[in-house]
Amino acid sequence: MAESLTIPQAFALLQIAPDGRRSTDAQRLDLGLAGAVLADLALRGSITLQRGLVATASGRVTGDATLDEVLGSIAACGAPRKAKWWVQRLGKRPLREAVLAGLVQRGVISEEQRTTLVLFTTTRHPELDAGPESLVRSGIADVLAQRAEPSAFLAALIGLLDATNTLRNQFGRVDKGLVRSIAEGEWASPAVRAVLSEIQSAAVVAGVIAATTAATTASS
C-alpha cells in the first residue's frame, strides 16, 4: 500500500521523474520535504501543536531514521518553535539526501553520479521499482476525481503538493475548492489538523520560498 512509505518518501517520489531528474526546483522539494516530515510525525501522534508551537507528544521512536532524527531535534530544542520555523530549519539539502537514501535502501530508486564538463558532478535517482509511486499517484488521482475518500496519508500529501504549488504540475487541473476541503477536512484529530494546517498552508511554504528567494537575490 502507498501508506507503507513515509509521507516525505512519497512526496519525494512524486517530485522525481523515472529517469532520476527532479521535476521541481530543489528549494520547493526541500521545503516540501520538511513539511512532509512534520506532517508524518503529526499523523503518528509523535508531535502536536500547542498554542501554535510544535511539541513532542508520545516520545516514541517511529523506526524511520529520518523521522526519528527530526523528532530528536524537536525534543532537544531549547524552546518550542512554530511549524514555519521548523520548515525553514529542516528544508535543506541534508534532509533531501536522507529521504532519498531511505528510498535507495528500500530498493525503490538507485543513485547515480555523473560528471559533466569534467568539473561538475550531478546526482540522479532513477526509479527501480515503479510500484510504490504508482500506488501513490493512483490514490491521489482517485481522491481528486472524487472516486474515493482521502485517507489521512493522501490528504496530507495533497495538501503539501498544493502548498508547494506542484499539485497541478503533477495531476493537471484540479478543483481548488475540493483541494481546500481535503486539506482542511475532518480526516484527522483536531491536534493533527492544527499541525498540518500550519504546514499545508500555501502562506507557510510559499512565504518561506519567497523570503528565501528575496534574501538570496539581495545578497548576490
KAQUIGI-V242959 format. One record per residue. N is the residue number from 0. SS is DSSP state (a for helix, b for strand, c for the rest). PHI is phi in whole degrees, 0 to 359 (NA if undefined). NEAR is the number of other C-alpha atoms within 10 Angstrom. Layout:
n=(N;N)
ss=(SS;SS)
phi=(PHI;PHI)
near=(NEAR;NEAR)
This chain:
n=(0;1;2;3;4;5;6;7;8;9;10;11;12;13;14;15;16;17;18;19;20;21;22;23;24;25;26;27;28;29;30;31;32;33;34;35;36;37;38;39;40;41;42;43;44;45;46;47;48;49;50;51;52;53;54;55;56;57;58;59;60;61;62;63;64;65;66;67;68;69;70;71;72;73;74;75;76;77;78;79;80;81;82;83;84;85;86;87;88;89;90;91;92;93;94;95;96;97;98;99;100;101;102;103;104;105;106;107;108;109;110;111;112;113;114;115;116;117;118;119;120;121;122;123;124;125;126;127;128;129;130;131;132;133;134;135;136;137;138;139;140;141;142;143;144;145;146;147;148;149;150;151;152;153;154;155;156;157;158;159;160;161;162;163;164;165;166;167;168;169;170;171;172;173;174;175;176;177;178;179;180;181;182;183;184;185;186;187;188;189;190;191;192;193;194;195;196;197;198;199;200;201;202;203;204;205;206;207;208;209;210;211;212;213;214;215;216;217;218;219)
ss=(c;a;a;a;c;c;a;a;a;a;a;a;a;a;c;b;c;c;c;c;c;b;c;c;c;a;a;a;a;a;a;a;a;a;a;a;a;a;a;a;a;a;a;c;c;c;b;b;b;b;c;c;b;b;b;b;c;c;c;c;c;c;c;c;a;a;a;a;a;a;a;a;a;a;a;a;c;c;c;c;b;c;a;a;a;a;a;a;a;a;c;c;a;a;a;a;a;a;a;a;a;a;a;a;a;c;c;c;b;c;c;b;b;b;b;b;c;c;c;b;b;b;b;b;c;c;b;c;c;c;a;a;a;a;a;a;a;a;a;a;a;a;a;a;c;c;c;c;c;c;c;a;a;a;a;a;a;a;a;a;a;a;a;c;c;c;a;a;a;a;a;c;c;c;c;a;a;a;a;a;a;a;a;c;c;c;c;c;c;a;a;a;a;a;a;a;a;a;a;a;c;a;a;a;a;a;a;a;a;a;a;a;a;a;a;a;a;a;a;c)
phi=(NA;302;290;288;277;281;298;298;296;295;298;297;299;292;260;239;289;305;278;99;275;290;261;218;286;299;296;295;298;295;290;296;294;298;297;295;297;295;298;297;297;293;295;280;79;279;228;225;246;244;53;82;245;281;220;288;242;286;79;277;287;266;95;259;300;293;297;291;295;294;300;295;295;295;294;273;297;297;218;301;234;286;301;298;297;292;299;294;290;274;285;221;304;303;293;302;296;292;296;295;297;296;290;296;298;279;79;277;228;245;234;232;250;231;258;243;54;69;266;251;249;244;243;239;229;300;283;257;233;281;301;301;294;300;295;296;297;293;296;295;300;296;293;293;272;61;271;209;281;285;282;300;298;290;297;296;297;299;298;290;298;294;295;266;57;242;296;293;298;272;231;77;294;231;280;297;296;295;299;296;293;291;294;250;286;270;259;212;293;306;295;294;299;296;294;292;295;294;281;282;302;300;295;287;288;295;294;296;300;297;294;295;298;297;295;295;296;295;272;270)
near=(9;18;14;9;18;22;26;28;23;25;25;22;28;22;22;20;16;18;12;19;15;17;16;16;9;15;17;22;25;23;28;31;26;26;33;29;27;28;30;23;25;25;22;15;17;21;24;25;23;14;9;15;16;24;23;21;16;11;13;12;14;15;8;11;13;20;24;18;14;18;24;14;14;18;17;11;11;8;10;17;15;17;23;21;15;19;24;18;11;22;23;18;13;11;21;22;13;15;23;21;18;18;22;17;10;12;12;20;24;18;14;11;10;10;10;9;6;7;6;8;10;10;12;17;23;18;22;14;14;12;13;17;22;14;15;22;19;12;20;23;18;14;20;20;13;11;11;12;16;20;16;22;21;23;23;29;27;24;26;30;25;22;23;23;17;20;19;12;12;14;13;9;10;13;11;10;9;15;18;14;13;22;26;19;14;11;17;18;12;12;15;22;24;18;26;29;18;23;29;27;19;18;15;21;26;18;14;20;17;12;12;14;12;11;11;10;9;8;6;5)
